[in-house]
């Protein structure tokens, strides 16, 4: 049994070499292979079966192994526009989880636009679907080689355009970290609340797998017209509208969707130290 006539494709060998013996023996590399080869089916199973049935005691350990950092559009853009190499290990203050906290990229990073597994596994998905940005090696080569019809290599300008277009559609930019993905950052996703497994894990199933951007939404009451656009747009259910829009500080993760969608310019993001450190590559790279 092999990969279309070969024992292993070249990108699979790269994954094996990068993961090393430990990740081979503990089956993390097999898990990564299944995730990368059958992303739609993998995420569909999580959405429909695994997460709804997950016991409370398993939620925090699961989130420690798979989690995302909410990004502002500017923070997401700074990652794809990176010009220098960075090796940032154990960034616990930015990524407050037990494992998978490294950011290792060669600048400018290689990027592949890939079909969103969350959208592809949904019955009535949002469009467009090729909006997941796989960032850095060995992940980019693996996706391009195994999914030639569902992925394409993109440069900085196209990646920035995807991020901007998705932000305008009211979708959240997120940086993904996974223990099986060599315990590090591997993708920027542009998430919608109706399809995204990660957002639904947080809002529907109470799985604490999201770290905020380091910002919080604040409403200028003088400009707010109580139109409720922000309430509908917020992916984390953090805004309710009474006489004016009111932000639930605990739920707000500082994604900036409300700011982008407000027709009156009444909502702005403000830095809040209690929300953790931002994943601002420009500052982290020094």
Backbone torsions as a table, in degrees:
resi	resn	phi	psi	omega
1	UNK	NA	127.9	-179.2
2	UNK	-144.1	-164.9	-179.9
3	UNK	-101.6	94.0	176.7
4	UNK	51.2	55.2	175.5
5	UNK	92.2	-8.8	178.7
6	UNK	-118.5	151.8	177.1
7	UNK	-58.3	-52.4	174.6
8	UNK	-148.6	142.6	175.2
9	UNK	-74.5	162.5	-175.1
10	UNK	-60.7	-37.5	-179.6
11	UNK	-69.6	-28.2	176.1
12	UNK	-70.2	-38.7	175.2
13	UNK	-62.1	-38.0	178.3
14	UNK	-62.2	-40.6	177.3
15	UNK	-62.9	-43.7	180.0
16	UNK	-61.6	-45.9	-179.0
17	UNK	-65.5	-40.0	-179.5
18	UNK	-67.6	-35.7	-177.2
19	UNK	-75.9	-33.4	178.3
20	UNK	78.1	176.6	-173.9
21	UNK	-64.0	-41.0	-177.9
22	UNK	-58.2	-46.7	-179.0
23	UNK	-73.5	-20.5	173.3
24	UNK	-74.0	-45.0	-176.9
25	UNK	-70.7	-34.1	-179.8
26	UNK	-87.1	6.8	174.7
27	UNK	71.8	9.3	175.9
28	UNK	-61.6	-37.3	-179.1
29	UNK	-69.4	-35.2	174.3
30	UNK	-64.5	-43.1	177.5
31	UNK	-60.7	-45.7	177.5
32	UNK	-60.5	-42.1	179.3
33	UNK	-60.4	-45.7	179.7
34	UNK	-63.5	-41.5	178.1
35	UNK	-62.1	-46.0	-178.6
36	UNK	-72.1	-36.3	-178.2
37	UNK	-76.8	-38.3	-174.2
38	UNK	-127.5	58.5	-173.8
39	UNK	-61.2	-45.8	-178.5
40	UNK	-60.2	-47.1	-179.0
41	UNK	-67.1	-39.3	179.2
42	UNK	-60.2	-49.7	-178.2
43	UNK	-73.2	-33.7	176.1
44	UNK	-61.8	-40.1	177.1
45	UNK	-64.2	-42.6	178.3
46	UNK	-60.9	-45.6	-175.7
47	UNK	-65.8	-43.9	-171.8
48	UNK	-89.7	-27.9	-170.9
49	UNK	-123.9	-55.8	-171.5
50	UNK	-65.7	-54.4	-173.2
51	UNK	-67.8	-44.0	179.5
52	UNK	-61.6	-26.3	-176.5
53	UNK	-101.1	1.8	-175.4
54	UNK	-68.4	129.1	177.6
55	UNK	-72.5	152.0	-175.7
56	UNK	-56.4	-38.6	-177.1
57	UNK	-65.9	-20.3	-177.8
58	UNK	-92.7	-11.8	-171.2
59	UNK	-66.9	-47.9	-179.3
60	UNK	-66.3	-46.7	176.8
61	UNK	-58.8	-37.0	178.7
62	UNK	-66.3	-42.8	179.7
63	UNK	-65.4	-31.9	177.7
64	UNK	-64.6	-25.5	-178.4
65	UNK	-93.7	-24.8	-179.2
66	UNK	-138.7	120.3	-175.8
67	UNK	-157.7	167.4	179.2
68	UNK	-136.8	151.8	176.4
69	UNK	-108.2	123.3	176.8
70	UNK	-69.9	136.4	-179.6
71	UNK	-119.5	147.5	163.8
72	UNK	-77.0	160.2	177.4
73	UNK	-55.6	-36.6	178.8
74	UNK	-65.8	-39.3	177.5
75	UNK	-65.8	-41.5	177.5
76	UNK	-62.7	-42.7	-179.9
77	UNK	-63.9	-33.8	-179.2
78	UNK	-68.3	-26.2	178.2
79	UNK	-70.9	-48.8	-177.4
80	UNK	-73.3	-18.5	178.6
81	UNK	-96.2	8.0	-178.4
82	UNK	-57.5	136.0	-178.8
83	UNK	-110.2	-15.1	-175.9
84	UNK	-117.2	159.4	174.7
85	UNK	-75.5	141.0	176.0
86	UNK	-135.2	141.5	172.2
87	UNK	-131.6	101.8	-177.5
88	UNK	-119.4	111.8	-174.9
89	UNK	-108.5	147.4	174.2
90	UNK	51.7	53.3	-178.9
91	UNK	-81.9	64.0	-172.3
92	UNK	-64.7	-32.6	-179.4
93	UNK	-70.7	-25.4	178.2
94	UNK	-93.0	-41.1	-178.1
95	UNK	-116.6	86.6	-169.3
96	UNK	-82.2	63.9	178.4
97	UNK	-132.8	165.5	-172.8
98	UNK	-69.2	-37.9	-178.4
99	UNK	-131.1	178.0	175.0
100	UNK	54.5	69.0	-177.0
101	UNK	-129.2	13.0	-176.7
102	UNK	-92.8	149.6	172.4
103	UNK	-128.3	111.1	-176.7
104	UNK	-129.7	111.6	-176.2
105	UNK	-141.2	143.7	168.4
106	UNK	-97.8	128.7	-177.9
107	UNK	-99.2	140.6	-6.4
108	UNK	-71.4	139.5	-174.8
109	UNK	-70.5	145.6	171.7
110	UNK	-75.4	143.0	-173.1
111	UNK	-137.9	138.3	172.3
112	UNK	-123.8	130.4	171.5
113	UNK	-85.1	126.3	-170.0
114	UNK	-129.3	146.1	176.9
115	UNK	-58.0	128.8	-179.3
116	UNK	-68.7	117.8	-179.9
117	UNK	-65.0	-31.6	178.2
118	UNK	-65.7	-45.9	-179.9
119	UNK	-69.4	-40.3	-178.0
120	UNK	-68.0	-22.6	179.4
121	UNK	-95.6	5.8	178.9
122	UNK	-99.0	145.2	-176.6
123	UNK	-67.1	-36.2	178.3
124	UNK	-128.9	74.5	-169.6
125	UNK	-74.5	156.1	170.9
126	UNK	-68.6	155.2	177.3
127	UNK	-125.5	152.3	-4.6
128	UNK	-73.7	170.8	-176.0
129	UNK	-109.1	-17.1	-178.6
130	UNK	-88.6	68.3	-172.1
131	UNK	-126.9	1.3	173.8
132	UNK	-82.3	129.8	-178.2
133	UNK	-107.2	103.8	174.1
134	UNK	-78.3	129.5	-169.8
135	UNK	-124.2	122.7	173.4
136	UNK	89.9	160.2	178.8
137	UNK	-93.1	153.4	6.5
138	UNK	-88.6	9.1	-172.3
139	UNK	-70.5	-39.6	-177.1
140	UNK	-61.5	-49.0	-179.0
141	UNK	-62.2	-37.8	179.8
142	UNK	-61.7	-47.1	-178.7
143	UNK	-66.6	-44.8	-179.0
144	UNK	-63.5	-39.1	-177.3
145	UNK	-75.5	-35.5	-176.8
146	UNK	-91.4	-16.5	-178.5
147	UNK	-132.9	60.0	-175.6
148	UNK	-64.0	-25.2	179.8
149	UNK	-87.9	-18.6	-174.4
150	UNK	-112.4	7.3	-178.8
151	UNK	-147.5	161.4	176.7
152	UNK	-154.2	150.4	176.6
153	UNK	-76.5	135.9	179.4
154	UNK	-129.9	153.3	175.5
155	UNK	-94.1	-178.2	-177.3
156	UNK	-57.6	-46.8	-174.9
157	UNK	-63.6	-42.3	179.5
158	UNK	-69.2	-38.3	177.5
159	UNK	-62.7	-42.6	176.9
160	UNK	-62.6	-38.5	179.4
161	UNK	-65.9	-38.3	177.4
162	UNK	-63.8	-44.6	179.4
163	UNK	-61.3	-45.8	-179.0
164	UNK	-64.6	-43.6	-179.4
165	UNK	-64.7	-40.3	179.5
166	UNK	-68.7	-36.8	176.0
167	UNK	-61.9	-42.5	179.0
168	UNK	-64.7	-28.3	176.8
169	UNK	-77.7	-5.2	179.9
170	UNK	88.3	25.6	-179.6
171	UNK	-103.9	153.8	-171.3
172	UNK	-94.7	136.1	173.5
173	UNK	-89.4	129.0	-177.4
174	UNK	-135.8	143.9	174.8
175	UNK	-103.4	129.5	-172.7
176	UNK	-107.0	138.3	179.0
177	UNK	-130.2	139.4	-177.4
178	UNK	-147.4	134.3	-179.1
179	UNK	-56.4	-41.7	-178.2
180	UNK	-72.1	-18.7	177.7
181	UNK	-89.9	54.8	176.7
182	UNK	59.4	24.7	176.6
183	UNK	59.7	39.9	-175.9
184	UNK	-152.2	175.4	175.4
185	UNK	-63.9	137.7	-179.4
186	UNK	-142.1	-9.8	-176.2
187	UNK	-160.5	150.4	166.0
188	UNK	-108.3	120.3	176.4
189	UNK	-106.1	152.9	177.9
190	UNK	-115.0	93.9	-161.0
191	UNK	-96.5	137.7	172.8
192	UNK	-110.3	145.9	-174.4
193	UNK	-70.0	-20.7	-178.0
194	UNK	-81.6	-21.9	-176.6
195	UNK	-117.4	-30.9	-166.9
196	UNK	-68.3	123.7	177.9
197	UNK	-62.5	-41.5	-178.1
198	UNK	-64.4	-46.6	178.8
199	UNK	-62.7	-42.9	179.2
200	UNK	-66.7	-33.5	176.1
201	UNK	-60.1	-39.8	-179.4
202	UNK	-74.3	-51.4	-169.9
203	UNK	-83.0	-30.4	-177.0
204	UNK	-100.5	-31.1	-171.7
205	UNK	-117.3	0.4	174.5
206	UNK	65.5	32.1	179.1
207	UNK	-92.6	119.6	-171.5
208	UNK	-82.3	64.8	-173.9
209	UNK	-105.0	9.0	-177.9
210	UNK	-114.1	134.1	171.5
211	UNK	-110.2	133.8	-177.3
212	UNK	-69.7	166.6	-175.5
213	UNK	-75.9	-11.3	-172.8
214	UNK	95.7	2.1	179.7
215	UNK	-124.5	165.4	175.8
216	UNK	-139.7	148.7	179.5
217	UNK	-78.7	137.5	176.1
218	UNK	-130.1	140.2	-174.8
219	UNK	-105.9	130.4	171.4
220	UNK	-85.7	105.1	-173.4
221	UNK	-61.4	-30.1	-179.5
222	UNK	-66.5	-31.2	-178.5
223	UNK	-93.0	-17.7	-175.4
224	UNK	-72.0	129.7	179.6
225	UNK	-105.0	8.6	179.3
226	UNK	55.1	38.6	-178.2
227	UNK	-79.4	-15.8	176.2
228	UNK	73.0	10.5	175.5
229	UNK	-61.5	-42.2	-178.7
230	UNK	-66.0	-36.8	179.9
231	UNK	-62.6	-43.8	178.7
232	UNK	-69.7	-35.5	-174.6
233	UNK	-77.2	-30.4	-172.3
234	UNK	-60.8	119.9	-176.7
235	UNK	-74.4	-15.7	-175.9
236	UNK	-110.4	9.7	177.5
237	UNK	62.9	35.8	-173.1
238	UNK	-96.3	-0.1	-178.0
239	UNK	-127.3	134.6	170.3
240	UNK	-127.4	149.4	-177.8
241	UNK	-113.8	122.4	173.3
242	UNK	-113.4	-112.7	170.6
243	UNK	-72.0	-29.8	176.9
244	UNK	-143.3	165.5	176.9
245	UNK	-69.4	137.2	-179.9
246	UNK	-126.0	129.8	-178.4
247	UNK	-96.0	129.1	173.1
248	UNK	-83.1	107.0	-173.6
249	UNK	-58.4	-40.6	-177.1
250	UNK	-63.1	-39.1	-176.4
251	UNK	-84.0	-25.3	-175.1
252	UNK	-69.5	127.9	179.6
253	UNK	-111.1	8.1	172.1
254	UNK	69.1	39.0	-177.7
255	UNK	-79.4	-26.1	179.4
256	UNK	86.5	5.1	178.0
257	UNK	-62.0	-42.3	-179.8
258	UNK	-61.8	-41.4	178.9
259	UNK	-61.7	-41.7	-179.4
260	UNK	-71.8	-28.1	-175.2
261	UNK	-94.0	-21.2	-176.7
262	UNK	-63.0	120.0	-177.8
263	UNK	-74.8	-10.1	-175.7
264	UNK	-110.5	2.6	-179.4
265	UNK	63.9	29.7	-173.5
266	UNK	-90.4	-10.7	-176.6
267	UNK	-115.3	132.3	177.9
268	UNK	-134.2	152.2	172.5
269	UNK	-85.8	140.2	178.0
270	UNK	-129.5	139.2	178.4
271	UNK	-64.6	135.0	-179.8
272	UNK	-137.4	111.0	-176.3
273	UNK	-61.8	-26.5	179.2
274	UNK	-72.4	-10.8	178.9
275	UNK	-93.9	8.9	177.5
276	UNK	90.4	179.1	-178.7
277	UNK	-87.9	140.0	177.3
278	UNK	-69.6	152.7	171.3
279	UNK	-90.9	74.5	-179.4
280	UNK	-102.8	98.7	-174.7
281	UNK	-59.3	-31.8	-179.7
282	UNK	-60.1	-38.6	179.0
283	UNK	-84.2	-38.3	-177.0
284	UNK	-67.6	-33.1	-179.0
285	UNK	-74.2	-13.0	176.3
286	UNK	74.8	NA	NA
